[in-house]
Amino acid sequence: MILKPGENIHIIMRRNFATDLRRHFFGEVVAAAECVVAVKGHAVVYNSGKNHYEVKKDTQVRIISLTDTQNIINIISRNAKIENIKYVLSADKKLIVTDGKNFVLDINEFGVSR
């Protein structure tokens, strides 16, 4: 098994079309099988009206396929504070996902460079 319970992950669901909703999910793996994981965490959607990503407050458990090529899965450090994750622009105007301390993920390649 490539992922184990207790690991933190960040998932980007690829869009098929430019007009498709930009969706992400992050959280802790609570169960894992060969091709799927159950992840307890938070959904993130891009709000085009406000021009930023919004982390949904409610906690969800999602089943994520490890073989679906639409999913880009990043492993997050176990030290990351999942409850503090937010999307921000860095000083050099790149979109990053961070917990403000232990974890920083540059996802600019999936967005527009400013």
N, CA, C and O atoms as CSV, one atom per row, in Angstrom:
chain,resi,resn,atom,element,x,y,z
A,1,MET,N,N,0.841,-1.175,0.000
A,1,MET,CA,C,0.000,0.000,0.000
A,1,MET,C,C,0.891,1.245,0.000
A,1,MET,O,O,1.846,1.334,0.771
A,2,ILE,N,N,0.574,2.186,-0.857
A,2,ILE,CA,C,1.403,3.380,-0.974
A,2,ILE,C,C,1.065,4.426,0.097
A,2,ILE,O,O,1.952,5.147,0.554
A,3,LEU,N,N,-0.198,4.513,0.496
A,3,LEU,CA,C,-0.609,5.432,1.553
A,3,LEU,C,C,-1.118,4.626,2.736
A,3,LEU,O,O,-1.714,3.560,2.583
A,4,LYS,N,N,-0.861,5.173,3.928
A,4,LYS,CA,C,-1.249,4.474,5.153
A,4,LYS,C,C,-2.105,5.393,6.024
A,4,LYS,O,O,-1.990,6.616,5.939
A,5,PRO,N,N,-2.965,4.803,6.864
A,5,PRO,CA,C,-3.732,5.621,7.802
A,5,PRO,C,C,-2.801,6.500,8.642
A,5,PRO,O,O,-1.734,6.068,9.078
A,6,GLY,N,N,-3.235,7.742,8.855
A,6,GLY,CA,C,-2.440,8.695,9.616
A,6,GLY,C,C,-1.679,9.667,8.734
A,6,GLY,O,O,-1.235,10.711,9.211
A,7,GLU,N,N,-1.518,9.345,7.449
A,7,GLU,CA,C,-0.823,10.264,6.549
A,7,GLU,C,C,-1.767,11.376,6.121
A,7,GLU,O,O,-2.973,11.168,5.994
A,8,ASN,N,N,-1.207,12.554,5.902
A,8,ASN,CA,C,-1.966,13.706,5.441
A,8,ASN,C,C,-1.735,13.873,3.944
A,8,ASN,O,O,-0.611,13.742,3.459
A,9,ILE,N,N,-2.822,14.166,3.216
A,9,ILE,CA,C,-2.683,14.365,1.778
A,9,ILE,C,C,-3.490,15.568,1.312
A,9,ILE,O,O,-4.446,15.991,1.962
A,10,HIS,N,N,-3.080,16.107,0.171
A,10,HIS,CA,C,-3.765,17.205,-0.507
A,10,HIS,C,C,-4.057,16.716,-1.917
A,10,HIS,O,O,-3.149,16.268,-2.617
A,11,ILE,N,N,-5.315,16.797,-2.342
A,11,ILE,CA,C,-5.724,16.283,-3.638
A,11,ILE,C,C,-6.258,17.417,-4.504
A,11,ILE,O,O,-7.076,18.224,-4.063
A,12,ILE,N,N,-5.788,17.459,-5.723
A,12,ILE,CA,C,-6.306,18.391,-6.714
A,12,ILE,C,C,-7.048,17.552,-7.744
A,12,ILE,O,O,-6.479,16.624,-8.320
A,13,MET,N,N,-8.306,17.873,-7.976
A,13,MET,CA,C,-9.090,17.176,-8.996
A,13,MET,C,C,-8.935,17.960,-10.299
A,13,MET,O,O,-9.379,19.103,-10.406
A,14,ARG,N,N,-8.305,17.335,-11.277
A,14,ARG,CA,C,-8.086,18.021,-12.560
A,14,ARG,C,C,-9.411,18.360,-13.227
A,14,ARG,O,O,-10.400,17.636,-13.118
A,15,ARG,N,N,-9.385,19.482,-13.913
A,15,ARG,CA,C,-10.555,19.911,-14.664
A,15,ARG,C,C,-10.447,19.396,-16.100
A,15,ARG,O,O,-9.348,19.295,-16.646
A,16,ASN,N,N,-11.576,19.075,-16.700
A,16,ASN,CA,C,-11.590,18.688,-18.114
A,16,ASN,C,C,-11.708,19.908,-19.024
A,16,ASN,O,O,-11.180,19.930,-20.136
A,17,PHE,N,N,-12.413,20.922,-18.522
A,17,PHE,CA,C,-12.651,22.128,-19.301
A,17,PHE,C,C,-12.357,23.355,-18.439
A,17,PHE,O,O,-12.437,23.285,-17.213
A,18,ALA,N,N,-12.023,24.457,-19.064
A,18,ALA,CA,C,-11.689,25.683,-18.330
A,18,ALA,C,C,-12.847,26.156,-17.457
A,18,ALA,O,O,-12.626,26.825,-16.447
A,19,THR,N,N,-14.067,25.820,-17.833
A,19,THR,CA,C,-15.236,26.266,-17.071
A,19,THR,C,C,-15.589,25.330,-15.916
A,19,THR,O,O,-16.461,25.653,-15.110
A,20,ASP,N,N,-14.927,24.178,-15.823
A,20,ASP,CA,C,-15.200,23.243,-14.723
A,20,ASP,C,C,-14.796,23.858,-13.391
A,20,ASP,O,O,-13.863,24.658,-13.319
A,21,LEU,N,N,-15.507,23.475,-12.345
A,21,LEU,CA,C,-15.215,23.944,-10.994
A,21,LEU,C,C,-13.821,23.476,-10.568
A,21,LEU,O,O,-13.459,22.322,-10.798
A,22,ARG,N,N,-13.050,24.349,-9.958
A,22,ARG,CA,C,-11.731,23.992,-9.411
A,22,ARG,C,C,-11.955,23.433,-8.013
A,22,ARG,O,O,-12.393,24.146,-7.111
A,23,ARG,N,N,-11.646,22.125,-7.842
A,23,ARG,CA,C,-11.911,21.457,-6.576
A,23,ARG,C,C,-10.642,20.827,-6.025
A,23,ARG,O,O,-9.853,20.237,-6.764
A,24,HIS,N,N,-10.459,20.958,-4.731
A,24,HIS,CA,C,-9.352,20.339,-4.014
A,24,HIS,C,C,-9.932,19.686,-2.765
A,24,HIS,O,O,-11.070,19.956,-2.382
A,25,PHE,N,N,-9.146,18.835,-2.144
A,25,PHE,CA,C,-9.538,18.220,-0.876
A,25,PHE,C,C,-8.255,17.923,-0.113
A,25,PHE,O,O,-7.254,17.526,-0.710
A,26,PHE,N,N,-8.279,18.111,1.192
A,26,PHE,CA,C,-7.115,17.757,2.003
A,26,PHE,C,C,-7.576,17.155,3.314
A,26,PHE,O,O,-8.661,17.457,3.810
A,27,GLY,N,N,-6.728,16.297,3.866
A,27,GLY,CA,C,-7.074,15.692,5.135
A,27,GLY,C,C,-6.173,14.534,5.485
A,27,GLY,O,O,-5.096,14.361,4.914
A,28,GLU,N,N,-6.637,13.740,6.443
A,28,GLU,CA,C,-5.876,12.602,6.957
A,28,GLU,C,C,-6.467,11.299,6.432
A,28,GLU,O,O,-7.683,11.111,6.440
A,29,VAL,N,N,-5.606,10.413,5.982
A,29,VAL,CA,C,-6.037,9.090,5.536
A,29,VAL,C,C,-6.511,8.324,6.769
A,29,VAL,O,O,-5.764,8.167,7.736
A,30,VAL,N,N,-7.767,7.845,6.729
A,30,VAL,CA,C,-8.299,7.080,7.861
A,30,VAL,C,C,-8.370,5.591,7.552
A,30,VAL,O,O,-8.430,4.769,8.466
A,31,ALA,N,N,-8.363,5.239,6.271
A,31,ALA,CA,C,-8.346,3.835,5.858
A,31,ALA,C,C,-7.747,3.768,4.465
A,31,ALA,O,O,-7.877,4.705,3.677
A,32,ALA,N,N,-7.088,2.653,4.165
A,32,ALA,CA,C,-6.455,2.519,2.858
A,32,ALA,C,C,-6.559,1.088,2.362
A,32,ALA,O,O,-6.402,0.140,3.132
A,33,ALA,N,N,-6.822,0.941,1.090
A,33,ALA,CA,C,-6.803,-0.349,0.414
A,33,ALA,C,C,-5.825,-0.180,-0.758
A,33,ALA,O,O,-5.150,0.844,-0.863
A,34,GLU,N,N,-5.755,-1.158,-1.610
A,34,GLU,CA,C,-4.768,-1.085,-2.686
A,34,GLU,C,C,-4.980,0.084,-3.628
A,34,GLU,O,O,-4.010,0.733,-4.020
A,35,CYS,N,N,-6.216,0.372,-4.002
A,35,CYS,CA,C,-6.476,1.396,-5.018
A,35,CYS,C,C,-7.269,2.601,-4.529
A,35,CYS,O,O,-7.493,3.541,-5.291
A,36,VAL,N,N,-7.696,2.587,-3.265
A,36,VAL,CA,C,-8.494,3.689,-2.738
A,36,VAL,C,C,-8.081,4.009,-1.303
A,36,VAL,O,O,-7.540,3.171,-0.581
A,37,VAL,N,N,-8.359,5.253,-0.924
A,37,VAL,CA,C,-8.161,5.664,0.459
A,37,VAL,C,C,-9.400,6.424,0.916
A,37,VAL,O,O,-10.061,7.092,0.120
A,38,ALA,N,N,-9.702,6.318,2.191
A,38,ALA,CA,C,-10.731,7.147,2.804
A,38,ALA,C,C,-9.988,8.280,3.497
A,38,ALA,O,O,-9.078,8.042,4.290
A,39,VAL,N,N,-10.379,9.505,3.196
A,39,VAL,CA,C,-9.701,10.683,3.724
A,39,VAL,C,C,-10.706,11.538,4.480
A,39,VAL,O,O,-11.755,11.892,3.943
A,40,LYS,N,N,-10.385,11.870,5.730
A,40,LYS,CA,C,-11.225,12.748,6.545
A,40,LYS,C,C,-10.607,14.132,6.495
A,40,LYS,O,O,-9.474,14.335,6.933
A,41,GLY,N,N,-11.360,15.081,5.958
A,41,GLY,CA,C,-10.786,16.413,5.825
A,41,GLY,C,C,-11.781,17.425,5.303
A,41,GLY,O,O,-12.970,17.382,5.618
A,42,HIS,N,N,-11.260,18.347,4.491
A,42,HIS,CA,C,-12.045,19.497,4.047
A,42,HIS,C,C,-11.987,19.678,2.537
A,42,HIS,O,O,-10.939,19.533,1.909
A,43,ALA,N,N,-13.141,19.997,1.980
A,43,ALA,CA,C,-13.229,20.328,0.564
A,43,ALA,C,C,-12.807,21.781,0.380
A,43,ALA,O,O,-12.979,22.617,1.267
A,44,VAL,N,N,-12.255,22.053,-0.787
A,44,VAL,CA,C,-11.845,23.406,-1.143
A,44,VAL,C,C,-12.365,23.668,-2.551
A,44,VAL,O,O,-12.181,22.842,-3.445
A,45,VAL,N,N,-13.009,24.802,-2.749
A,45,VAL,CA,C,-13.493,25.170,-4.081
A,45,VAL,C,C,-13.062,26.596,-4.409
A,45,VAL,O,O,-12.914,27.445,-3.531
A,46,TYR,N,N,-12.867,26.824,-5.695
A,46,TYR,CA,C,-12.480,28.156,-6.146
A,46,TYR,C,C,-13.734,28.990,-6.343
A,46,TYR,O,O,-14.643,28.593,-7.071
A,47,ASN,N,N,-13.782,30.145,-5.695
A,47,ASN,CA,C,-14.889,31.080,-5.833
A,47,ASN,C,C,-14.457,32.129,-6.852
A,47,ASN,O,O,-13.710,33.050,-6.523
A,48,SER,N,N,-14.930,31.987,-8.090
A,48,SER,CA,C,-14.497,32.907,-9.147
A,48,SER,C,C,-15.015,34.321,-8.922
A,48,SER,O,O,-14.391,35.282,-9.371
A,49,GLY,N,N,-16.143,34.465,-8.238
A,49,GLY,CA,C,-16.681,35.792,-7.937
A,49,GLY,C,C,-15.788,36.590,-7.002
A,49,GLY,O,O,-15.684,37.810,-7.120
A,50,LYS,N,N,-15.148,35.896,-6.076
A,50,LYS,CA,C,-14.244,36.536,-5.117
A,50,LYS,C,C,-12.778,36.351,-5.490
A,50,LYS,O,O,-11.896,36.943,-4.867
A,51,ASN,N,N,-12.516,35.525,-6.513
A,51,ASN,CA,C,-11.165,35.273,-7.017
A,51,ASN,C,C,-10.241,34.664,-5.963
A,51,ASN,O,O,-9.084,35.062,-5.828
A,52,HIS,N,N,-10.780,33.679,-5.208
A,52,HIS,CA,C,-9.931,32.971,-4.255
A,52,HIS,C,C,-10.534,31.600,-3.913
A,52,HIS,O,O,-11.708,31.334,-4.174
A,53,TYR,N,N,-9.695,30.744,-3.323
A,53,TYR,CA,C,-10.141,29.419,-2.893
A,53,TYR,C,C,-10.764,29.521,-1.515
A,53,TYR,O,O,-10.274,30.250,-0.652
A,54,GLU,N,N,-11.854,28.782,-1.312
A,54,GLU,CA,C,-12.536,28.765,-0.025
A,54,GLU,C,C,-12.484,27.356,0.553
A,54,GLU,O,O,-12.896,26.392,-0.093
A,55,VAL,N,N,-11.972,27.248,1.775
A,55,VAL,CA,C,-11.935,25.975,2.489
A,55,VAL,C,C,-13.264,25.823,3.215
A,55,VAL,O,O,-13.642,26.675,4.019
A,56,LYS,N,N,-13.965,24.741,2.927
A,56,LYS,CA,C,-15.249,24.487,3.573
A,56,LYS,C,C,-15.010,24.089,5.031
A,56,LYS,O,O,-14.111,23.298,5.319
A,57,LYS,N,N,-15.800,24.628,5.939
A,57,LYS,CA,C,-15.617,24.409,7.376
A,57,LYS,C,C,-15.978,22.995,7.822
A,57,LYS,O,O,-15.343,22.443,8.720
A,58,ASP,N,N,-17.001,22.408,7.191
A,58,ASP,CA,C,-17.460,21.087,7.622
A,58,ASP,C,C,-16.453,20.000,7.247
A,58,ASP,O,O,-15.830,20.046,6.187
A,59,THR,N,N,-16.311,19.025,8.139
A,59,THR,CA,C,-15.418,17.893,7.913
A,59,THR,C,C,-16.192,16.810,7.161
A,59,THR,O,O,-17.344,16.512,7.473
A,60,GLN,N,N,-15.525,16.234,6.166
A,60,GLN,CA,C,-16.130,15.180,5.359
A,60,GLN,C,C,-15.188,13.986,5.303
A,60,GLN,O,O,-13.991,14.117,5.560
A,61,VAL,N,N,-15.730,12.830,4.969
A,61,VAL,CA,C,-14.904,11.673,4.658
A,61,VAL,C,C,-15.168,11.347,3.194
A,61,VAL,O,O,-16.307,11.114,2.788
A,62,ARG,N,N,-14.096,11.335,2.412
A,62,ARG,CA,C,-14.218,11.041,0.982
A,62,ARG,C,C,-13.388,9.819,0.633
A,62,ARG,O,O,-12.320,9.583,1.200
A,63,ILE,N,N,-13.902,9.055,-0.307
A,63,ILE,CA,C,-13.156,7.930,-0.858
A,63,ILE,C,C,-12.452,8.448,-2.111
A,63,ILE,O,O,-13.099,8.953,-3.030
A,64,ILE,N,N,-11.143,8.323,-2.143
A,64,ILE,CA,C,-10.334,8.839,-3.247
A,64,ILE,C,C,-9.654,7.675,-3.958
A,64,ILE,O,O,-9.012,6.836,-3.325
A,65,SER,N,N,-9.801,7.635,-5.265
A,65,SER,CA,C,-9.139,6.610,-6.060
A,65,SER,C,C,-7.676,6.976,-6.274
A,65,SER,O,O,-7.353,8.111,-6.624
A,66,LEU,N,N,-6.806,6.013,-6.062
A,66,LEU,CA,C,-5.376,6.226,-6.315
A,66,LEU,C,C,-5.018,5.952,-7.766
A,66,LEU,O,O,-3.897,6.229,-8.193
A,67,THR,N,N,-5.954,5.413,-8.520
A,67,THR,CA,C,-5.682,5.090,-9.924
A,67,THR,C,C,-6.355,6.044,-10.900
A,67,THR,O,O,-6.127,5.957,-12.106
A,68,ASP,N,N,-7.185,6.957,-10.391
A,68,ASP,CA,C,-7.873,7.923,-11.246
A,68,ASP,C,C,-6.882,9.003,-11.665
A,68,ASP,O,O,-6.342,9.712,-10.816
A,69,THR,N,N,-6.641,9.132,-12.960
A,69,THR,CA,C,-5.673,10.115,-13.448
A,69,THR,C,C,-6.159,11.550,-13.299
A,69,THR,O,O,-5.399,12.487,-13.544
A,70,GLN,N,N,-7.410,11.732,-12.903
A,70,GLN,CA,C,-7.928,13.080,-12.642
A,70,GLN,C,C,-7.436,13.620,-11.296
A,70,GLN,O,O,-7.508,14.825,-11.056
A,71,ASN,N,N,-6.942,12.752,-10.423
A,71,ASN,CA,C,-6.511,13.160,-9.087
A,71,ASN,C,C,-5.002,13.358,-9.031
A,71,ASN,O,O,-4.231,12.464,-9.380
A,72,ILE,N,N,-4.598,14.533,-8.592
A,72,ILE,CA,C,-3.191,14.812,-8.316
A,72,ILE,C,C,-3.076,14.782,-6.798
A,72,ILE,O,O,-3.658,15.624,-6.114
A,73,ILE,N,N,-2.327,13.814,-6.265
A,73,ILE,CA,C,-2.258,13.614,-4.825
A,73,ILE,C,C,-0.872,13.979,-4.309
A,73,ILE,O,O,0.136,13.420,-4.740
A,74,ASN,N,N,-0.844,14.927,-3.380
A,74,ASN,CA,C,0.398,15.355,-2.741
A,74,ASN,C,C,0.398,14.866,-1.301
A,74,ASN,O,O,-0.598,15.017,-0.593
A,75,ILE,N,N,1.493,14.287,-0.867
A,75,ILE,CA,C,1.621,13.862,0.527
A,75,ILE,C,C,2.087,15.055,1.344
A,75,ILE,O,O,3.065,15.720,1.002
A,76,ILE,N,N,1.376,15.311,2.416
A,76,ILE,CA,C,1.684,16.433,3.311
A,76,ILE,C,C,2.415,15.888,4.529
A,76,ILE,O,O,2.133,14.779,4.983
A,77,SER,N,N,3.343,16.657,5.051
A,77,SER,CA,C,4.060,16.273,6.258
A,77,SER,C,C,3.101,15.937,7.385
A,77,SER,O,O,2.064,16.581,7.541
A,78,ARG,N,N,3.451,14.923,8.171
A,78,ARG,CA,C,2.629,14.564,9.344
A,78,ARG,C,C,2.627,15.687,10.378
A,78,ARG,O,O,1.734,15.745,11.223
A,79,ASN,N,N,3.615,16.576,10.318
A,79,ASN,CA,C,3.693,17.703,11.252
A,79,ASN,C,C,2.766,18.848,10.876
A,79,ASN,O,O,2.555,19.761,11.673
A,80,ALA,N,N,2.210,18.810,9.670
A,80,ALA,CA,C,1.323,19.884,9.227
A,80,ALA,C,C,0.068,19.917,10.089
A,80,ALA,O,O,-0.465,18.877,10.475
A,81,LYS,N,N,-0.380,21.092,10.374
A,81,LYS,CA,C,-1.610,21.285,11.141
A,81,LYS,C,C,-2.770,21.418,10.149
A,81,LYS,O,O,-3.074,22.508,9.664
A,82,ILE,N,N,-3.404,20.286,9.865
A,82,ILE,CA,C,-4.474,20.236,8.872
A,82,ILE,C,C,-5.568,21.268,9.158
A,82,ILE,O,O,-6.097,21.888,8.236
A,83,GLU,N,N,-5.896,21.444,10.415
A,83,GLU,CA,C,-6.973,22.376,10.769
A,83,GLU,C,C,-6.631,23.834,10.463
A,83,GLU,O,O,-7.521,24.685,10.461
A,84,ASN,N,N,-5.348,24.139,10.202
A,84,ASN,CA,C,-4.923,25.513,9.924
A,84,ASN,C,C,-4.629,25.779,8.450
A,84,ASN,O,O,-4.180,26.871,8.104
A,85,ILE,N,N,-4.871,24.814,7.586
A,85,ILE,CA,C,-4.512,24.985,6.172
A,85,ILE,C,C,-5.347,26.082,5.535
A,85,ILE,O,O,-6.555,26.185,5.749
A,86,LYS,N,N,-4.656,26.902,4.740
A,86,LYS,CA,C,-5.318,27.985,4.000
A,86,LYS,C,C,-4.579,28.195,2.685
A,86,LYS,O,O,-3.448,27.738,2.519
A,87,TYR,N,N,-5.213,28.875,1.772
A,87,TYR,CA,C,-4.645,29.208,0.462
A,87,TYR,C,C,-4.290,30.688,0.478
A,87,TYR,O,O,-5.131,31.533,0.784
A,88,VAL,N,N,-3.040,30.997,0.146
A,88,VAL,CA,C,-2.587,32.386,0.170
A,88,VAL,C,C,-1.665,32.655,-1.016
A,88,VAL,O,O,-1.127,31.728,-1.623
A,89,LEU,N,N,-1.493,33.936,-1.337
A,89,LEU,CA,C,-0.503,34.334,-2.327
A,89,LEU,C,C,0.795,34.624,-1.592
A,89,LEU,O,O,0.808,35.347,-0.596
A,90,SER,N,N,1.887,34.053,-2.092
A,90,SER,CA,C,3.191,34.287,-1.478
A,90,SER,C,C,3.697,35.677,-1.865
A,90,SER,O,O,3.077,36.368,-2.673
A,91,ALA,N,N,4.816,36.075,-1.289
A,91,ALA,CA,C,5.397,37.386,-1.580
A,91,ALA,C,C,5.703,37.555,-3.067
A,91,ALA,O,O,5.640,38.665,-3.595
A,92,ASP,N,N,6.032,36.454,-3.737
A,92,ASP,CA,C,6.322,36.531,-5.175
A,92,ASP,C,C,5.086,36.210,-6.029
A,92,ASP,O,O,5.207,35.843,-7.198
A,93,LYS,N,N,3.885,36.354,-5.421
A,93,LYS,CA,C,2.597,36.233,-6.104
A,93,LYS,C,C,2.288,34.823,-6.621
A,93,LYS,O,O,1.593,34.671,-7.625
A,94,LYS,N,N,2.800,33.795,-5.941
A,94,LYS,CA,C,2.466,32.419,-6.292
A,94,LYS,C,C,1.428,31.899,-5.312
A,94,LYS,O,O,1.455,32.222,-4.124
A,95,LEU,N,N,0.513,31.090,-5.828
A,95,LEU,CA,C,-0.508,30.502,-4.970
A,95,LEU,C,C,0.093,29.342,-4.200
A,95,LEU,O,O,0.646,28.413,-4.788
A,96,ILE,N,N,-0.020,29.404,-2.880
A,96,ILE,CA,C,0.501,28.331,-2.030
A,96,ILE,C,C,-0.584,27.866,-1.062
A,96,ILE,O,O,-1.504,28.607,-0.715
A,97,VAL,N,N,-0.438,26.616,-0.641
A,97,VAL,CA,C,-1.266,26.043,0.411
A,97,VAL,C,C,-0.345,25.912,1.611
A,97,VAL,O,O,0.753,25.368,1.495
A,98,THR,N,N,-0.784,26.407,2.765
A,98,THR,CA,C,0.084,26.390,3.946
A,98,THR,C,C,-0.722,26.254,5.229
A,98,THR,O,O,-1.902,26.602,5.286
A,99,ASP,N,N,-0.055,25.740,6.254
A,99,ASP,CA,C,-0.663,25.736,7.587
A,99,ASP,C,C,-0.111,26.904,8.403
A,99,ASP,O,O,-0.439,27.054,9.580
A,100,GLY,N,N,0.725,27.726,7.775
A,100,GLY,CA,C,1.300,28.894,8.441
A,100,GLY,C,C,2.570,28.598,9.211
A,100,GLY,O,O,3.202,29.520,9.727
A,101,LYS,N,N,2.969,27.303,9.303
A,101,LYS,CA,C,4.160,26.949,10.076
A,101,LYS,C,C,4.975,25.849,9.419
A,101,LYS,O,O,6.067,26.107,8.911
A,102,ASN,N,N,4.460,24.623,9.421
A,102,ASN,CA,C,5.238,23.453,9.025
A,102,ASN,C,C,5.071,23.019,7.580
A,102,ASN,O,O,5.859,22.211,7.090
A,103,PHE,N,N,4.074,23.529,6.892
A,103,PHE,CA,C,3.741,23.009,5.575
A,103,PHE,C,C,3.506,24.128,4.575
A,103,PHE,O,O,2.750,25.064,4.835
A,104,VAL,N,N,4.173,24.019,3.417
A,104,VAL,CA,C,3.956,24.944,2.304
A,104,VAL,C,C,3.987,24.128,1.019
A,104,VAL,O,O,4.928,23.371,0.781
A,105,LEU,N,N,2.963,24.281,0.197
A,105,LEU,CA,C,2.886,23.599,-1.097
A,105,LEU,C,C,2.583,24.641,-2.155
A,105,LEU,O,O,1.530,25.277,-2.117
A,106,ASP,N,N,3.502,24.826,-3.104
A,106,ASP,CA,C,3.306,25.761,-4.213
A,106,ASP,C,C,2.447,25.055,-5.249
A,106,ASP,O,O,2.867,24.050,-5.822
A,107,ILE,N,N,1.251,25.569,-5.495
A,107,ILE,CA,C,0.387,24.977,-6.512
A,107,ILE,C,C,0.193,25.922,-7.682
A,107,ILE,O,O,-0.781,25.797,-8.424
A,108,ASN,N,N,1.103,26.862,-7.858
A,108,ASN,CA,C,0.996,27.849,-8.911
A,108,ASN,C,C,0.887,27.237,-10.306
A,108,ASN,O,O,0.248,27.817,-11.184
A,109,GLU,N,N,1.503,26.071,-10.523
A,109,GLU,CA,C,1.441,25.476,-11.841
A,109,GLU,C,C,0.013,25.091,-12.223
A,109,GLU,O,O,-0.244,24.804,-13.392
A,110,PHE,N,N,-0.930,25.077,-11.264
A,110,PHE,CA,C,-2.309,24.745,-11.540
A,110,PHE,C,C,-3.185,25.991,-11.603
A,110,PHE,O,O,-4.399,25.879,-11.773
A,111,GLY,N,N,-2.610,27.142,-11.472
A,111,GLY,CA,C,-3.366,28.386,-11.507
A,111,GLY,C,C,-2.726,29.358,-12.468
A,111,GLY,O,O,-1.845,28.999,-13.249
A,112,VAL,N,N,-3.173,30.576,-12.402
A,112,VAL,CA,C,-2.664,31.600,-13.285
A,112,VAL,C,C,-1.527,32.327,-12.585
A,112,VAL,O,O,-1.670,32.753,-11.439
A,113,SER,N,N,-0.404,32.471,-13.267
A,113,SER,CA,C,0.717,33.225,-12.717
A,113,SER,C,C,0.385,34.699,-12.774
A,113,SER,O,O,-0.098,35.187,-13.796
A,114,ARG,N,N,0.633,35.407,-11.704
A,114,ARG,CA,C,0.298,36.838,-11.651
A,114,ARG,C,C,1.542,37.680,-11.739
A,114,ARG,O,O,1.459,38.908,-11.711
